[in-house]
Amino acid sequence: MTEKVISTSPNNEVDDAATLIVRNKIKRLPVLNNEDKIVGIVLRKDIMNYLFLHE
């Protein structure tokens, strides 16, 4: 198992999530709340859809 999980929070911007995904070469990014509970997952596909559907 991974010791240090790369994650984001619901308050972070899409750009920040995209940067984490690209820099860490991952396909899925867990979204954790203040209590470190998973509240969602951001996929590469989600980022691409956001970028190209919001032009």
Wavefront OBJ file of the C-alpha trace (Angstrom):
o trace
v 0.000 0.000 0.000
v 0.992 3.594 -0.521
v 2.295 5.300 2.604
v 1.664 8.898 1.562
v -1.570 9.378 -0.333
v -1.705 12.315 -2.718
v -5.068 14.012 -2.289
v -6.930 17.284 -2.590
v -9.711 19.003 -0.684
v -13.157 20.098 -1.893
v -12.023 23.738 -1.582
v -9.119 23.427 -4.044
v -9.397 24.750 -7.587
v -9.553 22.489 -10.648
v -6.147 23.804 -11.740
v -4.602 22.612 -8.470
v -6.096 19.134 -8.875
v -4.900 18.970 -12.486
v -1.389 19.960 -11.424
v -1.294 17.226 -8.779
v -2.487 14.619 -11.273
v 0.060 15.573 -13.941
v 3.074 16.107 -11.662
v 2.525 12.842 -9.822
v 1.580 10.851 -12.940
v -1.605 9.528 -11.374
v -5.017 8.884 -12.896
v -7.202 9.305 -9.816
v -7.059 11.901 -7.052
v -9.007 11.339 -3.832
v -10.886 14.328 -2.428
v -10.697 14.412 1.377
v -12.659 16.589 3.796
v -11.250 18.209 6.970
v -11.628 14.905 8.814
v -9.620 13.018 6.145
v -12.729 11.177 4.953
v -13.087 10.525 1.225
v -15.855 12.676 -0.236
v -15.020 12.037 -3.892
v -12.464 11.180 -6.536
v -11.245 13.354 -9.400
v -10.254 11.478 -12.547
v -8.071 12.690 -15.415
v -11.189 12.362 -17.530
v -13.050 14.756 -15.199
v -10.327 17.379 -15.653
v -10.386 17.012 -19.438
v -14.172 17.268 -19.561
v -14.099 20.364 -17.369
v -11.433 22.068 -19.475
v -13.023 21.371 -22.835
v -16.671 21.823 -21.892
v -16.044 25.198 -20.212
v -14.377 26.922 -23.191
l 1 2 3 4 5 6 7 8 9 10 11 12 13 14 15 16 17 18 19 20 21 22 23 24 25 26 27 28 29 30 31 32 33 34 35 36 37 38 39 40 41 42 43 44 45 46 47 48 49 50 51 52 53 54 55
